[in-house]
């Protein structure tokens, strides 16, 4: 899987590979593969993983709502994910959505565990993708991150 991402910077490759494996596992209903991929994601640098997955989620949300996002749109995204994936944890999915949109208020609230974040991120991304391919979205997220870092 990593070979498919050779064009990416080294820190992004394992995130892209594990995310791809996780989304594939969700789509094929392969719990063992999802456990492994989520474990791989959870074991990576949380700053890199969070930035890449959060940017991917934000881009998918923005694509689905080109006129702008409302609170109802976020509520619908949360509800859609939980309906499509009953194993999704609503509070973790909400945490991921808020983080992706830059409105997460972490004061006094402990972060979900890395494995819960990874697993629920895979469920959320799979739901937002519908049947679309993940590769262009991860590539777009990484391109945006690169541009942002170059301009800072």
C-alpha positions in Angstrom: 0.0 0.0 0.0 2.8 2.4 0.8 4.2 2.0 -2.8 1.1 3.7 -4.1 2.0 6.8 -2.1 5.7 7.1 -3.0 5.2 10.6 -4.4 4.2 11.9 -0.9 6.5 13.3 1.7 7.8 10.5 4.0 5.7 11.6 7.1 2.5 11.5 5.0 3.0 8.0 3.4 2.0 5.9 6.4 -1.0 8.1 7.1 -2.2 7.8 3.5 -1.5 4.1 3.4 -3.3 3.4 6.7 -6.2 5.6 5.9 -6.6 3.9 2.5 -6.6 0.5 4.3 -9.1 1.7 6.9 -11.5 3.0 4.3 -11.2 -0.2 2.3 -11.9 -2.2 5.4 -15.0 -0.2 6.2 -16.2 -0.6 2.7 -15.7 -4.4 2.7 -17.0 -4.8 6.3 -13.7 -6.4 7.3 -13.5 -5.8 11.1 -10.0 -7.4 11.4 -8.6 -5.2 8.7 -10.2 -2.1 10.2 -8.8 -2.9 13.6 -5.3 -3.3 12.1 -5.6 -0.1 10.0 -7.0 1.9 12.9 -4.3 0.6 15.1 -1.7 1.7 12.5 -3.2 5.2 12.3 -3.4 5.5 16.1 0.3 4.6 16.4 1.4 7.4 14.1 2.3 10.9 15.0 -1.1 12.4 16.1 -0.2 15.9 14.8 0.5 14.6 11.3 -2.5 12.2 11.3 -4.9 14.7 12.7 -3.9 17.4 10.2 -4.2 15.1 7.2 -7.4 13.4 8.2 -8.9 16.7 9.5 -8.1 18.4 6.2 -9.5 15.5 4.2 -12.8 15.7 6.2 -13.0 19.5 5.8 -12.5 19.2 2.0 -15.2 16.5 1.7 -17.6 18.6 3.8 -16.9 21.7 1.7 -17.3 19.8 -1.5 -20.7 18.6 -0.4 -21.8 22.1 0.6 -20.3 24.5 -1.9 -22.5 27.4 -0.6 -21.2 27.0 2.9 -21.8 24.8 5.9 -24.5 25.3 8.4 -25.0 23.7 11.8 -27.7 21.6 10.2 -25.2 20.3 7.6 -22.8 19.2 10.4 -25.7 17.6 12.3 -26.7 15.8 9.1 -23.1 14.6 8.5 -23.0 13.3 12.1 -26.4 11.6 11.8 -25.5 10.1 8.4 -22.2 8.6 9.7 -23.9 7.1 12.8 -26.8 5.7 10.7 -24.5 4.2 8.1 -22.0 2.8 10.8 -23.8 1.9 14.0 -20.4 1.2 15.6 -19.5 4.9 15.2 -19.4 6.8 18.5 -21.4 10.0 18.0 -19.3 12.1 20.4 -16.0 11.0 18.7 -17.5 11.8 15.3 -18.6 15.2 16.5 -15.1 15.8 17.9 -13.7 14.9 14.5 -16.1 17.2 12.7 -15.4 20.1 15.1 -11.7 19.6 14.8 -11.8 19.5 11.0 -13.7 22.7 10.9 -11.4 24.4 13.4 -14.1 25.0 16.0 -13.0 22.4 18.6 -13.0 23.7 22.1 -10.8 21.3 24.1 -11.0 23.2 27.4 -11.8 20.8 30.2 -12.7 18.0 27.8 -10.3 15.0 27.5 -9.6 14.0 23.9 -10.8 10.7 22.7 -8.2 7.9 22.7 -6.1 7.7 19.5 -7.7 4.3 18.5 -11.2 5.7 18.8 -10.2 8.8 16.8 -8.7 6.6 14.1 -11.6 4.2 13.8 -14.2 6.9 13.8 -12.2 9.0 11.3 -12.3 6.0 8.9 -16.0 5.6 9.4 -16.6 9.4 8.9 -14.4 9.7 5.8 -16.0 6.6 4.3 -19.4 8.0 4.8 -18.5 11.4 3.4 -16.8 9.8 0.4 -19.9 7.8 -0.4 -18.6 5.7 -3.3 -15.9 8.1 -4.5 -12.2 7.2 -4.5 -10.2 8.3 -1.5 -6.9 9.0 -3.4 -7.9 12.4 -4.9 -9.1 13.7 -1.5 -6.0 12.7 0.4 -3.9 14.1 -2.4 -5.9 17.4 -2.3 -5.6 17.5 1.5 -1.8 17.0 1.3 -1.5 19.6 -1.4 -3.4 22.1 0.7 -1.3 21.4 3.7 1.9 21.8 1.7 0.7 25.2 0.3 -0.3 26.4 3.7 3.1 25.4 5.2 5.0 27.1 2.3 3.0 30.3 2.8 3.5 30.5 6.5 
